[in-house]
Structure formats: C-alpha cells, structure tokens
Amino acid sequence: MIRKLAFCAILALALVGCDNEEEQILALKNEGKVLQQRVDSLRAELSKTQEVPVKWNIVNDTVRAGDGLFQVLNRMNINASERGKIVLAMQDSVELSSMKVGQVFYAAKDSSGSVQRFRYATNPATVHMLTRVDTNYVYNRVEKPVVRKLSIYEGTLAPGGTLNGTLLKVGIPRRMAGVVGGVLQCKVAFSQAQPGDRFRILLEDTFYQDSIWISGKVVYAEFEGRTVGHHEAFRYDDGDPKSSFNAHYTENGEALIFDGLRYPLDRLHITSPFGSRIHPITGQRKTHHGIDYGSPTGTPIYAVAEGTVTVSGYDEFSGNKIAIRHRDNSESWYMHMSVRGVSVGTHVAARQVIGKVGSTGRSTGPHLHLGFKNEKGAWINPASKTMIAAPKLTGERLARLKQQVAVARSQIEKTLAAPAVKANDSTEVMVRMIKL
Ligand SMILES: [Zn+2]
C-alpha cells in the first residue's frame, strides 16, 4: 500500500504541464505534502497493528451456581498448566472463595491458544488483570472511580413492629439489616423493646457511575428505648480490609459480636473455604473439612477460645497440628504449623499464641488450616460459629476507634442537615442522604 502511494506521487509529478510553472509547483508541493501525510499515517497504523495482535481470540465465561474457578477455566478451554498458573497468580490478591454467580471471566488467547491476558471484575469498579510475561502471569488491579453516599434512616417502632422488620420494609438489604440487628442485640434486649422506641442508622453506600450499587456498610447504629436504654454501635476499620479487627464496637471499644469465638489470625485471607469443592488445578472433588487462611510462615496463631490442648503432634498430612478442647466439648484444630508452641494438657486462654503458620505436611504453601469438631466429633464449618477478633480494642486500636467515632459523629451531623424524605409509603421512617 505504501509503495503504491509513492508510485502515484511520482506519476503525478511526471504528468505536470508547464503553463503556470510556479503555481503548479506549489500545487504539486502541497499534493506531495498531503501524500506524505497519508504515507506517515499509514505507517503509524501499520506499526500499531504490529503492537496489538489482531489474531488474539477473546473468550469469556460466566460463573454459574456451584462453580469454582476450575469449572470456569475449564469451560474456557484453558489448559491445565495455564489454569494452575492463573489460579496461583490470582489467589494471593483476590478472594476467589467469594466468586458470585453472573460474574464474567475474560481471557485473550494468542493464535496458539495460550492465554496472554486474563480479566476478572469482582464488581463494576474493581478489575483484576493478569498479563503473561514469559511463562508466568503478572497481577494488576484496576480501580475505577466510585461515588460514596451517606444515608441516615430514622424512625420508631410501630405497635407490634420489630427493628429488623421495619428496616426490611424500608428496603434496606437483608444483609445490612442483619448487621444492625446483630450488633445491637449484644446490648439491646429486643424482647423488651416497645412501640415508640427510636432508632437511627447511618449507612455508607458505594456506587459506580453514580447509580450502580457496589457495596454498603453500616457505619453507625443507635437504639433508644424506654426500658432497654440507649445504645450505640460504631463500625471500626483497622486499615486493612482483611484485618480480623474490622467489626462493630461500642464507643469504648467493646466488641459487638454475639457469643463469639476469636479469630486464629490477625489478618484473614481465605484461600479455601469449608465444604465440597473441586480442586482448582487438579479438578478432583473432595470435601475440605476446614478453612484455609493464606498467611506468611511465622505469623502467630491464636487459640480461638479458652480450653485445654488435647493434641500437639505431627503427621504427614496435617504436618504440625494442635487441637484444643473447649468448655462446650467442641474442639478447634490448627494444622500445617511451622512451630507448635503448646503441649498436651496445657490450659490456654482465648487469643493466646499457640504456634506459628507454616507449610508442614501435605501443603502447597504457607497457610493455616483451621478445623472445628462439634461435641460429637464431627467436622463443622468454623465460619458457622460467629468469630470475633478481640472482646475489647486496646492501645493504638482503641485510639484509632476514637478517631473514627469522631468522624462518624460529624458525618451524622452533616447528613442530618440534608432534607428528610419519607423512605417509603409503608413506614414512617425518614431518610436523609448526602454525597461524601
Ligand atoms: Zn485445608
């Protein structure tokens, strides 16, 4: 194409007559300039097409009910070796156990069918990208700008009404209404709540492009009743989304989780949840009798509750393992430890350090396997027991909470200055909203 254009330019020059030489030379020069521009732009386009291989084939697949990453990658016809590398590159940065039905995975394959790029959006504003570099994949996270909004809901209990029922009627998502009820019930005896008792909650919602809801959290919840008294709950953010201290507390740092166990680690990165699963690399189905938390070797492991050590030993599958029997005769199990810190018969307190994270036994990398046996000796899901980081925040964390309480109070004040509207027709609840 470029050669052809150049040829045309020469031809045009040769056909020029001699009438008004200067004018014609000028015209030709202009024409030559235009042609040169076209040649340049064609060259640029050619080099662009060399940079972006047009032969890449984009394939995608959608998460279905019961899917693990293995099924999705399998349907995308990604070979076993690349499948393994993709899982490994993803699992350190992405909580794969929280894949949701309807989410879409994309892969760009080159002409040989090998995956060059891999893309997974956990929500419209958060995109996880893998790019092939030599034989491996490099992870990259793209965060698109989001809008955050605060809303305050205020109301009173109607005769025969409950707090949870009222919040659901208003259209607050079930999960968030559950959080409000869950934290307040640590302090409020709801069976003694009465009509006219007052509540106020502050929610923070995150939107993409102003209207696509991404996530929400309960920043503050307040209940004031004639007999149950006045109680407040504040959301505490420990500065790391995976911190086990992220929860609701009273202003003084008392944790608001009903009847809880403590977490075994300060930072929670679940690499494999409890239950039946298909191994992401081998494709074999088996039941996983615990939760795997990925964590660096040497990270301290805490007892999830007070109890007596019943096992402290080693076997080729579990590696270094410890079991602790608790007051209700349930047992917590800790496996693959690099160091065991307690021996059989030792009495341990909740949150006492009992060992360190490792990769002993049958393990592909440093992690803690936490198992839980009920009083009959059957494995149960540790996540089915409510977990709690610490019953009370102290020191730096308490100071941090106090700062966040002050921020929440000023947010409440600002939001209360916005005009109030009735949340809907079926309740008397009022809502006020501002952009953050
Ligand atoms: Zn495990």
Boltz pocket constraint, residues with backbone or C-beta under 6 A from the ligand:
constraints:
  - pocket:
      binder: B
      contacts: [[A, 272], [A, 288], [A, 290], [A, 291], [A, 292], [A, 368], [A, 369], [A, 370]]
      max_distance: 6.0
